[in-house]
Amino acid sequence: QLIQIQQPLQISNSITSSIVLSNEIELKQFSLYSKGMNSLTNGEFNEALDLFNEALEFDYNNPDLYISRGITYEKIYRWNDAINDYIKANNIYKSSHFNQDDPICISNIANAKTGLNLWNEALIDYNKAIQLKSNYLAPQIGRAFTFYQLDRKEEAYNFFKLL
């Protein structure tokens, strides 16, 4: 939605133009993001990557784009690329949220590490995500699964019972 300024008192045309242009860019980025999410949902991972990459050209400080692209990378087994995108997203969140890690980013980092069979590192990240947001279910499931993979089956079973 474009901002319409009916009587721009003491606002030059260039400022008015930049306001409209900014919103056009946001609309384009949102459109690319939405199309990327549709492609991701439909299993069109290369198309999703192209769309997320194009959207990032408009705003490379949008953590949701990095998270979505990271998820797409995971779908095509590009674990390190996924981790890098989740770290970028987390750093953006940290810069705007009082230097605090984002539990979704940390949990997603752990998920990607399981793809690399880095089970102990993933466990550390799952625990960190749970510490950040105790009622967040995804890292709790990931932690139980990781315990199972580490042959700590009793701990895995106990955590699954709690869920």
C-alpha positions in Angstrom: 0.0 0.0 0.0 1.5 3.3 -1.1 1.4 6.4 1.1 -0.4 9.2 -0.5 0.5 12.7 0.7 -2.2 15.1 -0.4 -0.6 18.3 0.7 3.1 17.8 1.4 3.7 21.1 3.4 7.3 22.0 3.0 8.3 18.5 1.7 10.2 18.4 -1.5 9.2 16.2 -4.4 12.3 14.1 -3.8 11.3 13.3 -0.2 7.8 12.4 -1.3 9.2 10.3 -4.1 11.5 8.4 -1.8 8.6 7.7 0.6 6.5 6.2 -2.3 9.6 4.4 -3.7 10.3 2.9 -0.2 6.8 1.5 0.0 7.0 0.1 -3.6 10.2 -1.6 -2.6 8.6 -3.1 0.5 5.7 -4.3 -1.6 8.1 -5.9 -4.1 10.1 -7.6 -1.3 6.9 -8.8 0.3 5.7 -10.2 -3.0 8.9 -12.0 -3.6 8.9 -13.4 0.0 5.3 -14.6 -0.4 6.1 -16.3 -3.7 9.2 -17.8 -2.1 7.1 -19.2 0.7 4.6 -20.7 -1.7 7.4 -22.3 -3.7 9.0 -23.6 -0.5 5.6 -25.1 0.6 5.1 -26.6 -2.8 8.5 -28.3 -2.8 9.9 -26.0 -5.5 13.1 -25.4 -3.6 15.3 -23.9 -6.4 12.5 -21.4 -7.3 12.2 -20.5 -3.6 15.9 -19.9 -3.3 15.8 -17.6 -6.3 12.9 -15.6 -4.9 14.4 -15.3 -1.4 17.8 -14.2 -2.9 16.0 -11.6 -5.0 14.1 -10.3 -2.0 17.3 -10.1 0.0 18.6 -7.7 -2.7 15.9 -5.2 -1.4 16.6 -5.7 2.3 19.5 -7.8 3.5 18.6 -7.0 7.1 15.3 -8.9 7.1 15.7 -11.9 9.4 12.6 -13.7 8.1 14.2 -13.9 4.7 17.3 -15.6 6.1 15.2 -18.0 8.2 13.1 -18.9 5.2 16.1 -19.3 2.9 17.8 -21.4 5.6 14.8 -23.7 5.8 15.0 -24.0 2.0 18.7 -24.9 2.2 17.9 -27.6 4.7 15.4 -29.1 2.3 18.2 -29.5 -0.3 20.7 -30.7 2.3 22.9 -27.6 2.2 23.4 -27.7 6.0 26.2 -25.2 6.2 24.4 -22.6 4.1 21.3 -23.1 6.4 23.4 -22.6 9.5 25.0 -19.4 8.1 21.6 -18.0 7.3 20.2 -18.8 10.7 23.3 -17.1 12.3 22.7 -14.0 10.1 19.0 -13.9 11.2 20.0 -14.4 14.8 22.5 -11.6 14.6 19.9 -9.2 13.1 17.5 -10.2 15.9 20.2 -9.7 18.5 21.0 -6.2 17.3 17.3 -5.2 17.7 16.4 -7.2 20.8 18.8 -6.1 23.5 21.6 -8.4 22.4 19.5 -11.5 23.1 19.5 -14.6 20.9 16.3 -15.6 19.1 15.1 -19.1 20.2 13.8 -19.9 16.7 17.1 -19.2 15.1 19.0 -21.2 17.7 16.7 -24.1 17.4 17.0 -24.0 13.6 20.8 -23.9 13.9 20.5 -27.1 16.0 18.3 -28.7 13.4 20.8 -28.0 10.6 23.6 -29.4 12.8 21.8 -32.7 13.1 21.9 -32.9 9.3 25.7 -32.7 9.7 25.6 -35.4 12.5 26.9 -32.8 14.9 24.7 -34.2 17.7 26.6 -32.8 20.7 26.7 -29.3 19.2 23.0 -29.6 18.3 22.2 -30.6 21.9 23.9 -27.5 23.2 21.9 -25.3 20.8 18.6 -27.1 21.6 19.2 -26.5 25.3 20.0 -22.9 24.7 16.8 -22.4 22.7 14.8 -24.0 25.5 16.5 -21.8 28.0 15.5 -18.8 26.0 11.9 -19.9 25.6 10.9 -22.7 27.9 7.5 -23.4 26.2 8.9 -23.6 22.7 8.1 -27.2 21.6 10.4 -27.6 18.6 13.8 -27.6 20.4 12.3 -29.9 23.1 11.4 -32.4 20.4 14.8 -31.9 18.8 16.6 -32.4 22.1 14.8 -35.7 22.7 15.6 -36.9 19.2 19.2 -35.9 19.7 19.4 -37.8 23.0 18.1 -40.9 21.1 20.8 -40.4 18.4 23.5 -40.1 21.0 22.3 -43.5 22.4 21.0 -41.8 25.5 17.7 -43.6 25.0 16.5 -43.3 28.6 16.9 -39.5 28.6 15.2 -39.4 25.2 12.3 -41.4 26.5 11.9 -39.3 29.6 11.8 -36.1 27.5 9.3 -37.6 25.0 7.1 -38.5 28.0 7.2 -34.8 29.2 6.0 -33.6 25.8 
